[in-house]
Amino acid sequence: MTLSAKAEHVQDTLRTLGLDVHVVKLAESTRTAAEAASAVGCTVGQIVKSLVFRADEVPVLVLASGANFVDEERLAALMGTPITRARADFVRQHTGYAIGGVAPVGHPQPIPTFVDEDLLQYEKVWAAAGGPFTVFACSPDFLATLGKVTCVKRVADLNA
């Protein structure tokens, strides 16, 4: 199966960041955490949900365990500014991806990012790779190192 241009971009970004993994294209949708877990054969907690919020005109990315929900009030308190869930056009503008396929890497500009500490309990996690049928597996420690590219903070207290 050939990868889409978005998935190829994610693959190239991962390699540039020193991660030797392969983006996988699946026949089943990975748009939701439950669909992704079923498609790759892991627990929902091992799925990385890439959730984009809006703090005024600034995007904020939360990489949350698929088993968790983000408490928007706590995120706003951490940010020190009101936040809202981003609309589809805002997500695409700032990440380059559509909702349901937002990868944690490969954005046009660095995005302040919070990583859910619950992801760190797993040996391997699965994240979106630019579309609703593409994913990649990585160590959750890799997500915590994205501070080299973006501002990463762990967010265990954001789970509602």
C-alpha positions as CSV (number, residue, x, y, z in Angstrom):
1,M,0.0,0.0,0.0
2,T,1.3,3.4,-0.9
3,L,1.2,6.2,1.7
4,S,-0.6,9.5,1.1
5,A,1.5,12.7,0.9
6,K,0.6,13.6,4.5
7,A,1.6,10.1,5.8
8,E,4.9,10.4,3.8
9,H,5.5,13.8,5.4
10,V,5.0,12.3,8.9
11,Q,7.4,9.4,8.0
12,D,10.0,11.9,6.7
13,T,9.6,14.1,9.9
14,L,10.0,11.0,12.1
15,R,13.2,10.0,10.4
16,T,14.5,13.6,10.6
17,L,13.8,13.5,14.3
18,G,15.9,10.2,14.5
19,L,13.0,7.8,15.0
20,D,13.4,4.7,12.9
21,V,9.7,3.6,12.6
22,H,7.4,3.1,9.7
23,V,4.0,4.7,9.1
24,V,1.5,1.9,8.6
25,K,-1.6,2.2,6.3
26,L,-4.5,0.2,7.6
27,A,-7.7,-1.0,5.9
28,E,-9.7,0.0,9.0
29,S,-10.3,3.5,10.2
30,T,-8.2,4.9,13.0
31,R,-10.1,8.1,13.3
32,T,-11.2,7.4,17.0
33,A,-9.1,5.9,19.8
34,A,-11.4,2.9,19.9
35,E,-11.1,2.3,16.1
36,A,-7.4,2.7,16.2
37,A,-7.0,0.3,19.2
38,S,-9.1,-2.3,17.3
39,A,-7.2,-1.8,14.1
40,V,-3.7,-2.2,15.6
41,G,-4.6,-4.7,18.3
42,C,-3.7,-2.7,21.4
43,T,-5.5,-1.2,24.4
44,V,-7.3,2.1,24.0
45,G,-4.9,3.6,26.6
46,Q,-2.0,3.0,24.1
47,I,-3.6,5.2,21.5
48,V,-2.3,8.8,21.4
49,K,-5.1,11.2,20.9
50,S,-3.8,14.4,19.3
51,L,-6.3,17.1,20.4
52,V,-6.0,20.7,19.3
53,F,-7.3,23.5,21.4
54,R,-7.3,27.3,20.7
55,A,-5.9,29.9,23.1
56,D,-6.9,33.1,21.3
57,E,-5.2,32.7,18.0
58,V,-2.6,30.2,19.3
59,P,-3.0,26.4,18.8
60,V,-2.3,24.1,21.7
61,L,-1.8,20.4,21.2
62,V,-2.6,17.8,23.8
63,L,-1.3,14.3,23.3
64,A,-3.6,12.3,25.6
65,S,-4.0,8.6,26.2
66,G,-7.0,7.3,24.3
67,A,-8.5,6.2,27.7
68,N,-8.5,9.7,29.1
69,F,-10.4,12.9,28.6
70,V,-8.9,16.4,28.8
71,D,-10.4,18.8,31.4
72,E,-10.5,22.0,29.4
73,E,-10.7,24.2,32.6
74,R,-7.5,22.7,33.9
75,L,-5.8,23.1,30.6
76,A,-6.9,26.8,30.5
77,A,-5.5,27.2,34.1
78,L,-2.2,25.7,33.0
79,M,-2.1,28.0,30.0
80,G,-3.1,31.0,31.9
81,T,-5.7,31.9,29.3
82,P,-9.1,30.7,28.2
83,I,-9.1,27.9,25.7
84,T,-11.7,26.3,23.4
85,R,-11.7,23.3,21.2
86,A,-10.4,24.2,17.8
87,R,-12.6,24.1,14.8
88,A,-11.6,21.9,11.8
89,D,-10.3,24.8,9.7
90,F,-8.1,26.0,12.6
91,V,-6.7,22.5,13.2
92,R,-5.8,22.1,9.5
93,Q,-4.3,25.5,9.2
94,H,-2.0,25.0,12.2
95,T,-1.2,21.3,12.0
96,G,-1.5,20.6,8.3
97,Y,-3.8,17.7,9.1
98,A,-7.5,17.1,9.4
99,I,-9.2,16.1,12.6
100,G,-9.0,12.3,13.0
101,G,-5.5,12.2,11.5
102,V,-3.5,14.9,13.4
103,A,0.0,13.6,13.9
104,P,2.1,14.7,16.9
105,V,4.9,15.8,14.5
106,G,5.3,17.6,11.1
107,H,3.4,20.8,11.8
108,P,4.1,23.9,9.8
109,Q,5.2,25.7,12.9
110,P,6.0,24.4,16.4
111,I,2.9,24.1,18.6
112,P,2.9,24.3,22.4
113,T,2.3,20.6,23.3
114,F,1.2,18.9,26.5
115,V,1.8,15.1,26.9
116,D,-0.4,13.0,29.1
117,E,1.9,11.2,31.6
118,D,-0.4,8.1,31.4
119,L,1.1,7.4,28.0
120,L,4.5,6.9,29.7
121,Q,3.4,3.6,31.4
122,Y,3.4,1.8,28.0
123,E,6.3,0.3,26.2
124,K,4.7,1.3,22.9
125,V,2.0,3.7,21.9
126,W,0.3,4.4,18.5
127,A,-0.2,7.9,17.1
128,A,-2.0,9.2,14.0
129,A,0.2,9.7,10.9
130,G,-1.6,12.3,8.9
131,G,-4.9,10.6,8.0
132,P,-7.7,8.4,9.3
133,F,-6.1,5.2,8.1
134,T,-2.4,5.8,8.9
135,V,-0.6,5.3,12.3
136,F,2.9,4.8,13.7
137,A,4.1,3.1,16.8
138,C,6.8,4.7,19.0
139,S,8.0,4.7,22.6
140,P,6.1,7.2,24.7
141,D,9.4,8.6,25.8
142,F,9.8,9.9,22.2
143,L,6.7,12.0,22.7
144,A,8.2,13.5,25.8
145,T,11.3,14.5,23.9
146,L,9.4,16.6,21.4
147,G,10.4,19.6,23.5
148,K,13.3,19.8,21.0
149,V,10.8,20.9,18.5
150,T,7.9,22.2,20.6
151,C,7.2,23.1,24.2
152,V,6.2,19.8,25.8
153,K,4.7,19.5,29.3
154,R,3.2,16.4,30.9
155,V,-0.4,16.7,31.7
156,A,-1.5,13.9,34.0
157,D,-3.7,16.4,36.0
158,L,-5.6,17.3,32.8
159,N,-7.5,14.0,32.9
160,A,-11.1,14.5,33.9
